[in-house]
């Protein structure tokens, strides 16, 4: 988990509310990723960013939004359009997005719906 | 399209015995293969990866994995299991022509009993 921080550890969302999950890295990595983990389903890619001010949708981007204004930061907003947001959210970073670079993960944020 | 399969939801092994966690993959071209471990409510920790070269890859905590191109497998192994190895293990695959994408398996829960 070293070098990548996620906050908060637990987050509660009310109906119709947008919430933002924080992800910061001090590894000087260009690429950053957001995954969603549900029991028995492995990890599914939500969004990724190869460079500042650029990001791409992953497999399950609907109901989520991101920004990449700084190299170190890649916040994820779970919007009210995401009807089933309860999950464990993992942020990762890598030097680049290709050449088999290793992705390093943060400790995760667990999102629960009230 | 690329994919990875972990055929066992759970593997049970006695402490001191060898362990194997299975992974098979499907990809166009030469694969990049990764193993990660996850402890409860934590992020994923990188164990090892295969990019090219020697088919036997050694990683952290005494784990190793063997790349077998003919069987499209990348099984994780350890000669002598520890109780502390009990965790959730994920295999992931990428490819040079897939850019960012790492596809993760659904995970295998390893339980090592004293």
Contacts between the chains, C-beta under 8 A, distances in Angstrom:
chain1	res1	chain2	res2	distance
A	1	B	42	7.0
A	1	B	43	5.1
A	1	B	45	7.5
A	4	B	43	7.6
A	6	B	43	7.8
A	31	B	100	7.2
A	33	B	100	7.7
A	35	B	104	7.9
A	40	B	9	7.6
A	40	B	106	6.1
A	40	B	107	7.7
A	41	B	106	6.1
A	42	B	90	6.6
A	42	B	104	4.5
A	42	B	105	5.7
A	42	B	106	4.2
A	42	B	107	5.6
A	43	B	44	7.7
A	43	B	90	7.0
A	43	B	104	4.3
A	44	B	104	8.0
A	45	B	101	7.3
A	45	B	102	7.8
A	48	B	100	5.1
A	50	B	100	6.9
A	56	B	100	7.2
A	88	B	41	7.9
A	90	B	43	5.8
A	90	B	44	6.8
A	92	B	44	7.7
A	97	B	99	5.9
A	97	B	100	4.0
A	98	B	96	6.9
A	98	B	99	5.8
A	98	B	100	7.2
A	99	B	96	7.7
A	100	B	32	3.6
A	100	B	49	6.7
A	100	B	51	4.3
A	100	B	94	6.3
A	100	B	96	7.9
A	102	B	34	7.1
A	102	B	46	5.5
A	102	B	49	6.1
A	103	B	34	7.9
A	103	B	46	7.7
A	103	B	102	6.4
A	104	B	46	6.5
A	105	B	36	7.6
A	105	B	43	3.8
A	105	B	44	4.3
A	105	B	45	7.4
A	106	B	43	5.2
A	107	B	42	5.9
A	107	B	43	4.7
A	108	B	41	7.1
A	108	B	42	6.8
A	108	B	43	5.1
A	110	B	41	7.2
